[in-house]
Every structure is written in C-alpha cells, then in structure tokens.
Amino acid sequence: MRPDHKAPPPLPRWVKILVIVAIALIVLALILRVTLMPYLESLFGGHTGLDGQAPFVGLLIHGGPFV
C-alpha cells in the first residue's frame, strides 16, 4: 500500500505579507536606481553638467525653478 500523501499546509498570512513587502521594496529600489541615483552620482561625483553648480531642488521636484 502507498502512504497517504497530504498536501502541504498553506503559507501563513505573515509570510505572504512579508513576500509582498519584499517585492515592493525591490521594485522601489529599482525605480530609485534608474531615476534618482544617476542624479546623485553626478551631484556628488563632481560632474554636474551645470558649470559646477548643482540644480535646484525645485528643478527636480516641480520641473522648473521656484517662483
């Protein structure tokens, strides 16, 4: 006779939530890497492209200088 194989128990809710949070953090890190990191590297690396001046925060946030 074959032993009765039962299905494994389902994952606990906290494990599912942890996986979802981990995936969200990874996606956020990838988005920041693509959008923000090149700016920070140029800012701190000395390659600003603006004659040595870093752009205003308003340029980054609003797309233009503060009025």
C-alpha positions in Angstrom: 0.0 0.0 0.0 1.1 3.5 -0.7 1.3 6.0 2.1 -1.4 8.7 2.0 0.2 11.9 0.7 -1.4 15.0 2.1 -1.0 18.5 0.5 1.4 20.7 2.4 -0.2 23.3 4.6 -0.8 26.7 3.1 1.6 29.6 3.8 0.8 31.7 6.8 -0.5 35.2 6.2 2.6 36.8 7.7 4.8 35.0 5.1 2.6 36.2 2.2 2.7 39.8 3.6 6.5 39.6 4.0 6.9 38.4 0.4 4.7 41.2 -0.9 6.6 43.9 1.1 10.0 42.5 -0.1 8.9 42.6 -3.7 7.6 46.1 -3.3 10.9 47.3 -1.7 12.8 45.7 -4.5 10.7 47.4 -7.2 11.1 50.7 -5.3 14.8 50.3 -5.2 15.0 49.6 -8.9 12.9 52.6 -9.7 15.1 54.8 -7.5 18.2 53.3 -9.1 17.0 54.3 -12.5 15.7 57.7 -11.7 17.5 59.2 -8.7 20.9 57.5 -8.5 22.3 59.0 -11.7 21.5 62.4 -10.4 23.1 61.7 -7.0 26.2 60.2 -8.6 26.6 63.3 -10.8 26.0 65.6 -7.9 28.5 64.0 -5.5 30.9 62.9 -8.2 31.5 66.5 -9.3 30.0 66.0 -12.8 27.0 68.3 -12.6 26.9 69.4 -16.2 25.8 72.9 -15.0 29.2 74.6 -14.8 29.9 73.2 -11.4 26.5 74.2 -9.9 24.0 71.6 -8.7 20.5 72.1 -9.9 17.9 73.5 -7.6 15.6 71.0 -5.8 12.7 72.8 -7.4 14.0 71.7 -10.8 13.8 68.1 -9.7 10.5 68.3 -7.8 8.5 70.7 -9.9 10.3 70.6 -13.3 11.2 74.2 -13.0 12.6 76.8 -10.6 10.6 78.1 -7.7 8.7 81.3 -8.5 
